[in-house]
Amino acid sequence: MISKKHTHNQSVGKRGEDEAAAFLGGKGYTILQRNFRCSEGELDIVARQRDVLVFVEVKTSSGDAFGPPQEWVDRRKQAQIGRVAQVYLQQLEDEPDCRFDVVAVQIQQDGQARINHIQDAFWLES
């Protein structure tokens, strides 16, 4: 049986990804793919901004109990995103310039979304 909390968290996460995709589209990004999955994990959004391929991690909260959502992307999560990005890049014929962004979406009590877009949020160590 699926708990109400689990389905609530899923709907909050889906709303956050929808808000992030719309925000990025409004800033001129082309959304190439959402929810790319492989054995290493998932990329929330893969987008293009001019000649740069952008891997976007979306974190959504509906409260302040756990701190700002962008802070949830720790080194472990960054490494996982990097592994998934490598799988994605292996499917391409070219090697585009890439970067990693984080979009933090906070759903306010009035239902409005506050968005914090962090470009070049992290780099992977080689």
FISE-798904 format. One record per residue (C-alpha): residue number from 1; residue in one letter; x, y, z. Coordinates in steps of 0.2 Angstrom, whole numbers. Example, Ala and Ser with C-alpha at 12.3 -4.5 7.8 and 13.67 -1.06 7.14 Angstrom:
# FISE-798904
DOSE / pos / code / c1 / c2 / c3
DOSE / 1 / A / 62 / -22 / 39
DOSE / 2 / S / 68 / -5 / 36
END
This chain:
# FISE-798904
DOSE / pos / code / c1 / c2 / c3
DOSE / 1 / M / 0 / 0 / 0
DOSE / 2 / I / 6 / 17 / -5
DOSE / 3 / S / 6 / 30 / 9
DOSE / 4 / K / -2 / 47 / 7
DOSE / 5 / K / 14 / 55 / 12
DOSE / 6 / H / 23 / 46 / -2
DOSE / 7 / T / 10 / 51 / -15
DOSE / 8 / H / 10 / 69 / -8
DOSE / 9 / N / 29 / 70 / -10
DOSE / 10 / Q / 28 / 63 / -28
DOSE / 11 / S / 15 / 76 / -33
DOSE / 12 / V / 26 / 90 / -25
DOSE / 13 / G / 41 / 84 / -35
DOSE / 14 / K / 31 / 83 / -51
DOSE / 15 / R / 25 / 100 / -49
DOSE / 16 / G / 42 / 106 / -45
DOSE / 17 / E / 49 / 98 / -61
DOSE / 18 / D / 34 / 106 / -71
DOSE / 19 / E / 38 / 123 / -64
DOSE / 20 / A / 57 / 121 / -67
DOSE / 21 / A / 54 / 116 / -85
DOSE / 22 / A / 42 / 130 / -88
DOSE / 23 / F / 54 / 143 / -80
DOSE / 24 / L / 69 / 136 / -91
DOSE / 25 / G / 58 / 137 / -106
DOSE / 26 / G / 54 / 155 / -103
DOSE / 27 / K / 72 / 159 / -101
DOSE / 28 / G / 75 / 152 / -119
DOSE / 29 / Y / 81 / 134 / -114
DOSE / 30 / T / 76 / 120 / -125
DOSE / 31 / I / 70 / 105 / -115
DOSE / 32 / L / 77 / 90 / -123
DOSE / 33 / Q / 72 / 77 / -111
DOSE / 34 / R / 64 / 75 / -94
DOSE / 35 / N / 66 / 60 / -82
DOSE / 36 / F / 80 / 52 / -92
DOSE / 37 / R / 83 / 35 / -82
DOSE / 38 / C / 97 / 22 / -83
DOSE / 39 / S / 104 / 10 / -71
DOSE / 40 / E / 114 / 24 / -63
DOSE / 41 / G / 99 / 34 / -58
DOSE / 42 / E / 89 / 49 / -66
DOSE / 43 / L / 92 / 66 / -73
DOSE / 44 / D / 77 / 77 / -70
DOSE / 45 / I / 79 / 88 / -85
DOSE / 46 / V / 91 / 89 / -100
DOSE / 47 / A / 91 / 105 / -109
DOSE / 48 / R / 101 / 115 / -121
DOSE / 49 / Q / 105 / 134 / -119
DOSE / 50 / R / 113 / 139 / -135
DOSE / 51 / D / 128 / 127 / -138
DOSE / 52 / V / 128 / 121 / -120
DOSE / 53 / L / 120 / 105 / -114
DOSE / 54 / V / 113 / 108 / -97
DOSE / 55 / F / 109 / 94 / -84
DOSE / 56 / V / 97 / 101 / -72
DOSE / 57 / E / 93 / 93 / -55
DOSE / 58 / V / 77 / 99 / -48
DOSE / 59 / K / 73 / 100 / -29
DOSE / 60 / T / 56 / 105 / -23
DOSE / 61 / S / 50 / 108 / -5
DOSE / 62 / S / 33 / 114 / 2
DOSE / 63 / G / 41 / 119 / 19
DOSE / 64 / D / 56 / 125 / 27
DOSE / 65 / A / 59 / 110 / 39
DOSE / 66 / F / 74 / 103 / 29
DOSE / 67 / G / 82 / 119 / 24
DOSE / 68 / P / 83 / 126 / 6
DOSE / 69 / P / 81 / 113 / -7
DOSE / 70 / Q / 97 / 118 / -17
DOSE / 71 / E / 107 / 112 / -2
DOSE / 72 / W / 100 / 94 / -4
DOSE / 73 / V / 112 / 92 / -19
DOSE / 74 / D / 127 / 85 / -9
DOSE / 75 / R / 143 / 78 / -15
DOSE / 76 / R / 135 / 60 / -16
DOSE / 77 / K / 121 / 67 / -26
DOSE / 78 / Q / 132 / 77 / -38
DOSE / 79 / A / 143 / 61 / -41
DOSE / 80 / Q / 127 / 51 / -45
DOSE / 81 / I / 121 / 65 / -57
DOSE / 82 / G / 138 / 65 / -65
DOSE / 83 / R / 137 / 46 / -68
DOSE / 84 / V / 120 / 47 / -76
DOSE / 85 / A / 126 / 62 / -87
DOSE / 86 / Q / 140 / 51 / -93
DOSE / 87 / V / 128 / 38 / -99
DOSE / 88 / Y / 118 / 51 / -108
DOSE / 89 / L / 133 / 58 / -116
DOSE / 90 / Q / 138 / 41 / -122
DOSE / 91 / Q / 122 / 41 / -133
DOSE / 92 / L / 127 / 57 / -142
DOSE / 93 / E / 137 / 58 / -158
DOSE / 94 / D / 146 / 74 / -153
DOSE / 95 / E / 154 / 80 / -137
DOSE / 96 / P / 145 / 96 / -132
DOSE / 97 / D / 150 / 108 / -119
DOSE / 98 / C / 140 / 103 / -103
DOSE / 99 / R / 136 / 111 / -86
DOSE / 100 / F / 126 / 106 / -71
DOSE / 101 / D / 112 / 117 / -64
DOSE / 102 / V / 101 / 116 / -49
DOSE / 103 / V / 83 / 123 / -49
DOSE / 104 / A / 76 / 124 / -32
DOSE / 105 / V / 57 / 126 / -31
DOSE / 106 / Q / 49 / 131 / -15
DOSE / 107 / I / 30 / 130 / -15
DOSE / 108 / Q / 23 / 144 / -4
DOSE / 109 / Q / 8 / 142 / 7
DOSE / 110 / D / -2 / 152 / -5
DOSE / 111 / G / 2 / 139 / -18
DOSE / 112 / Q / 14 / 150 / -28
DOSE / 113 / A / 31 / 143 / -33
DOSE / 114 / R / 47 / 153 / -29
DOSE / 115 / I / 61 / 147 / -40
DOSE / 116 / N / 80 / 149 / -37
DOSE / 117 / H / 90 / 144 / -53
DOSE / 118 / I / 108 / 141 / -49
DOSE / 119 / Q / 119 / 140 / -65
DOSE / 120 / D / 135 / 130 / -64
DOSE / 121 / A / 129 / 124 / -47
DOSE / 122 / F / 144 / 111 / -46
DOSE / 123 / W / 158 / 103 / -56
DOSE / 124 / L / 163 / 85 / -56
DOSE / 125 / E / 181 / 81 / -50
DOSE / 126 / S / 190 / 70 / -62
END
